[in-house]
Amino acid sequence: MNRGTYVILIKLTSSVDISRPRNMKLPEGLYVYVGSAMNSLTGRLRRHLKKKKKIHWHIDQLTEMGDIILLIGIPGRSKLEEKLSRFLSEYFQVIKGFGSSDLKVDGNLFKVNSFSSFFGAFQMFFEKFNDFSK
């Protein structure tokens, strides 16, 4: 199966000006992005790892300017993007409007406090929604 949801943990070592979805400045720190790839999960993950690429999605600006610390692919027929974003918004600051134009969530990008807080929330998500492979 080559489709599913993915998570990118990105570290910004300095503040970054983002022009899409609107002009905003993101301060340095750790960010988590949630996305989906229902045609080619491996292709999407490979694309995000490239530093030089045509800017197509909101996240492309961050993956070019920040350091990808971790990339997690979650293969599956169901799209977990919205469910995971909604869950993470209970624990982390949502960057409103970032990467979620086709979903009913405030955003798909989150400012996280630390690696351990991200991994703790990620683990809780899978313990709560253990039917993710369906």
Secondary structure by P-SEA (a helix, b strand, c coil): ccbbbbbbbbbbccbbbbccccbbbbcbbbbbbbbbbcccaaaaaaaaacccccccccaaaaaacccccbbbbbbccccaaaaaaaaaaaccccccccccccccccccccccccaaaaaaaaaaaaaacccccc
